[in-house]
Amino acid sequence: MSLTWRDGIFIAAVIVGMLSLMGGVRYFGRRYHIGPETQRKLVHVATGTAALFFPLLFSNALPVFLLIGAALILMLALRSPALASVGGVLHEVKRESWGEIYLALAIAFTFFRGLGEPILYVLPLLVITLSDTASALVGTTYGKRRFAVEDGSKSLEGVVAFFVVTWLVALVTLLLLTDAPRLNVVVLSALVAAFCALVEADSWRGLDNLFVPIGAHLLLQQYLSASSAELVVVAVGFLLFLGLMLLVAEALRLPQRAARGYAILLFLMISLMAPHNALLTGLVIVGQVWARAMRPGTSQRPELDLLAVAAVVALFWLIAGELAGRSVLALFNLSFAAVALGFAALATRGWWRLTLLPLGAAIAGLFTWISVLNTPWHPPWFAGDWPWVVAALAVPAGLATLRPEFFTTRRSAKLFAGAMLVPLVFYVRGMVS
């Protein structure tokens, strides 16, 4: 990756253009009484449209990373009261949202992983730019059949609009940018549209700006070369898996939207990896439900908190593997095994001596079995370092046992933070050695 003076000019031009756009939208919004949500969508569409030209402006990911980094600093600064006159165009909506931050991160992710394959960058951005806007406009104007989401409500009409626009955008884009057979284009477009519409419907606090384009990108990457029959099997399998998760959720008294989110996360993991590599993620979900029942915390949405944190950690390891140029699947599984044991420690309360140690041995055994299955294709980062692996598993469980009150709030984020300590040491050591 390299940086030229031409890249510097483009970066500065994009930053100045973004500030000018927000200032202009803010001015005309006040003058013509345009609502905050409409102003926000105008900036959203303009940002997504401008980002579509990045492959023409930049030949590698470094200038895009620098641009996104500068944009993130700027958008965080615009949240301060001192810059509210301009930043209000993004932050005056009634609901709390970090959508502009998530969109910037999604642009960086899809650009980095879509180099040399335009469809993997263009289609995800078109979806979050056009389909999301169409959904908001239709839902606001014509939405009658509404359903509750975490930060308000959405409409069935808006979800249908999202699906239709995504399907049409995917049809056109796949026909123009790929050589896929016509039938494959139709089926893959429908799969991407259904998947993204479901993700958008269940997202909260602007997370659709992160999960929709990244989900579309990963689906395209995995199934772009699949046959029509394979695509049909995947689509049917996803629907069956979703239905199964909803039934399990009803038995466990999980919120339906959380169950759909878990189904999406596990489906992506199974699609991108072998099915056994999703077992520990499933175990984390079971552990969270168990801990919530035995030792309830004070978080209002523990299931959704776990979903967001687990998805971000999975994406982190995906990017870390890309940067390292080698598989980090062992570190990914080690992180989730440690979190599963941490939830078990919270759930067992004072009975940890009788139950936690056997559970720890069982989780360690499952992790070892998965590692053995993966070794021929995904060499581990810690050959001969099993004492450190045991330490990695023990950190979240030890913290949860000794200081359970620390996990009253934000327990998913705290458990994952503890679980990532040793795997990150393995990663850094492997990178420098």
N, C-alpha and C positions, 0 to 999 in steps of 0.2 A: 504494500500500500504506500502511496506517495501523495505529496501535496505540492501544487504549483501555484504561481501567482494568479493564474486564471481561476483556480479554485477559490482562492481568497477573495477575489472580486465577486464571484458568484455567491459566496457565503454572505458577504456584506450586503449584496443586493437583495438577497432573500430576507435577511433580518430587517433591513430598512423597509422593504415591501410589506412585511408582516406587520410592522408597527404602523405604517401608513394605512394599511387596510383596517386595522383595529380602530385607529383614530377616525378614519372616514366613516366606518360603520357606526361608531359611537356618536359622531356628530349628526349624521342623518337620522339615526335612531331617535335622538332627542328632538330633532327638529320636526320630524314627521310622526312622532309617537309610535315608533316601532317597538314591539315588546322585547324584553330581554331574551326570551327563548329564540325568537326569530333572529335577533342580532347574533346570538351565539351560533345558530345554524348557518348564517351567512359566512361567518369566519370559518366555520368547520368545512363548508363546501369549498371555499377559496383555498384553504390550507391543503385539503386533500387533492384538489385539482393542480395546485402548484407542485406538490410532491410527485405527481405523475411524470413531470419533466426531469426529475433528478437523474434518471439513467442517461438522458441526453446531455446534461450539464456536467456530471461527474463520472469518471471512468473507474473509480474504485471506492471502497467504503470509507476511507479515512476522512475525506472532506465532509461526507454526510454525517459521520459520527461527530465531527467538530461542530457542524451546523446544528445538529440536534442537541448537543451539549449546550451550546450558546442559547438555543431556543428554550431549553428547559430552565436555565438560569433566569432568562428574561421572563418566562411565564410565572415562575415562582416569585420573582420581584414584583410582578404586576398584581400579586395578591396582597401586597402591603397597602395600608391606608394611604400612604403618600402618593401612590400611583393609581389610586382608585378611579380617577377620571378616565383613564384609558383601559385599565384592567377590568372595569365594570362590564365591558362588553362580553367578557367570559364568565364573570363571577356573580352577576346580579340575579341569576335564576334562583328560585326559591329553594330548590333541592341542592344538597351538597354534591358537588361533582368535581372529579379530577380528570375529566375527559380529555382536555387538551394535553395534559401530561402523558396520558396513556396513548393518545394518538401519535405523539412524537416518538415514543418508545416503539410503537408498532411499525412506524415508518422505517426507523433504524433497523429493526429486526428483519423485516421483509426485504429491505434493500440489500442488506448484508448476505442473506441466504438466497436471494433471487438473482444475484449477479450471473449473467450469461443465460438466464432463463426468464425473459420478460414477463411471461404469463404469471409467474410466481410472485411478482411484485405488482403488476398492473391490476390484475383482477381483484386481489384483496383490497387494494386501495379504492377501486371503483365501488366495491360493495359497501365499504364503510362510508364513502362519500355520498353516493347517490341513493343507495337503498335506505340508509339510516335517515337521510333527509326526507325521502318519500314517505317512510313510515311515520315520521314526526308530523308531517303536513297532513297526511290522511287521518292519522289518529286524532290530531287536534281538531280538524274540521268535521270529520264524519264519524269519529269513533263513538259508538253507542254501547257495544258489548265490552265492558271494561273488566279487568281483573287486577287484583292487588299485586304489587311488586314491593321490594324492600323499601324504596324511597318514594312511594306514591302508587300510581296505577298506570296501566297501559291498556290499549284496546286491541281486540281481535282484528278489527279492520286494519290497524296499523301493522300488525304482524303479517297479515295477508299481503299488504302492500310491499312490505319488506321482502317476502318470499317471491312475489311476482317480479319485482324490479331486479332482484338478485338473479333469478333464473334467466331473465332476458339479457342482462348484462353478461352473465356467464356464457350464454349461448353465443352472443356476438363476439366476445373476446376470445373464446376458445376457437371459434371458426377462423378468426383473423390471425391469431398468434400461434396456433398449433396445427399439426397435421393429423389430429385425432379423427377417427372415423365419425361420420355424422351421428350414428346411434350412440357411440360413446359420449359425444358432446352433449346429447340430450339427457342421457342418464346421469352423467357427472354433474351437469349443470343443476339438475333437480336435487341431487345429493348435497351439493354445496349450498344451494338455496335453503333447503330444509334445515340443514345443520346450522347455518348462520342465523336463520330466522329464530330458531330455538335458543341459540346463544344470546341473541339480542333481546329476546323476550324476557329472559331470566337474569340479565345483567343489571347491575345497580352501581350508582355513583360513577357513571361514565365508563365502567369497565368493559362495556361493549366495544369501545374504541380500541381496546387492547386485544380482547379475546376474539372478536369477529375476524379482523384481518389475519391474525396469527392462525386461528383455526382454519380459515379458508386456505391460507398458504400451506399449512401442513397437510391438509386433505389433498390439495392439488399435487403436492410433491409426491405423496404416497400413491395416488391412484391415477395420475395422468396417463400412465402407460398401461393401465389395466385393461383387460378385455371387457366387452359389454356384459358378459355373463358374470364376471367377477364383480363388476360394479353393482349389478342387480343383487347378488348375494350379499355384498357389503351393506347396501341400502336396507334390505330386508333384515339382515342381522342387527343393524343399528336399531331399527324399530322394535324388534323383539327384545333386545337388550334394554332399551328404554322402558318398555312395558314391564320387564322383570324388575328393574330398579324401582319403578313406581309401586309395584306390589310389595317389595321388600320395605320400601319407605313407609307404606301404610302399616305394616306389621311392627316396625320400629318407631312409629310415630314421628317420622321425619317430615319436615315441610316438603310439599311437592316440588317447589322450585329448587330446593337443595338436592332432592333426589335426581331431578333432571340435570342439574349441574354436575353431580357426581357421575351420572351416566355418560355425559359428554366427555368429562375428563378421563374416565376409564376407557371409553371407546377410542379416544385419541391415543392413549398409551398402548392399548392392544394393537391398534393399527400401525403405530410406528415401531413397536417392539414386539417380541414374542409375548404371548398371553401370560406366561409365568412371571414376566417382569411387572405386571400390574397387580400381582397378588399382595405385595407389601403396601401398595397404595390402598387397596381394598381393606387391608388389615388396619391401616391408620383410620379409615372411616369408621370401621367397627369399634375401634378403641375410643374414638371421640364420642360415639353414641353411648358406649358403656360408661365412660368418665362423666358424661353429662348427666346420666341417670344416677350414678353413685355419689358424685361430688359436683353438684351444679355450680357453675360460675355465675358471674354477674353480666356477662356479655349478652347483648340483646339478640345476636344472630350468630351463635357459635358455629353452626353448620356452614353458613356462608363465609364466615371468617376462615374456616379450614379450607374451603374450596378455593378461595382467592390465594391464600398463602401457599397451598400445595401446588396450584397452577403456576405461580410465580417461581417457586423453587424448581419445578420441573423445567420451566423455560430457562432458568439460570443454568442448570446443568446441560441443557441442550446447547446453549451458546458457549459454555465453557468447553464442551467437547469439540465444537467447531473451531474455537481458538487454539485448542491444544493439538488439533489434527489427529486425535485418537479418541476411542470410545471412553466415556466416563460413566458407563452404565453401572459399574460396580459402586462408584461413589454415590450415584443417584439412589441405588437400592440400599446402601448403608445408611444414608440420611433418613429414608422412610422407615427402615427397620428400627432405627433409634427412636423416632417419633412414636411409632406404634408401642414400643416398650414404655415410653414416657407417659402415654395415655393410660396404659395398663397400671402404671405406678399410681397415677391419680385415682383410678377406679378402685384399686384394692385397698386403699385407705390404710387402716392399721393392721391389715392381714398380709402385709407384703412378704413377711418371712415365709408364710405358708404357700402363697400363691404366686408372688412376683418372681421368685427365683425359678420355679418350673416354667413360668411363662417366658421369662428371659431366655432360658435354655431352648424352649420351643421356637421362639422368634429367631434366635441365633442359628438354630438348625435349619429353619426355612431359608434364612439369608444364605447360609452355606450351600444348601442344595441349589438355590437359584444361581449362585456364583459359579458352581461347578457346571451347570448347564450352559452358562454364558461364556466360560473361559475359552473354548476353541475360537470364538469369534470376537470376544470382548475381553482381552487380558486384564486382570485386576491391577490396581495401582499399589497394592499392599502385600505382595507376595512375601511370606515370612514374617509379617508384622501383626500376627493375630493378637498379641496382647493389646496393641493399639486399637484393633477392631473391637475387642471387648470393651475397651475404654470408651470408644465412640458410642457403643450401644448403652453404656452405663451412665453417660453424662446426663441426658434428659431424665432417665429414671431416678438417678441419684438426687437431682435437683427437685424433682416432683415429690420424692419421698421425704427429703429433709426440710424442704420449704414449700409445702403445698399451698400456703396462702399467697405465695408469689404468683401462682397461676389462676388466681380468681378471675382476672381479666386478661384478654389477649393471649389465652393459653396456647393457641395454635402457633402464633408468631413466636412466642417465647420457647416453645418446645422445638420448633424448627431451628431457631437460632442456636440453641444448645446442641442440637443434632448435627449441625453443619460444621462445628468447630474442627473436629478431627478430620472429616473428609476434605475440608479446605486445606488443612496442613498436608495431607496426602497429595492433593492437587498441586499445590505450590511446589512441593518437593519434586514431584514428577516433572513439572515444567522446567525447573532450573537444573535438574540432573541430566 
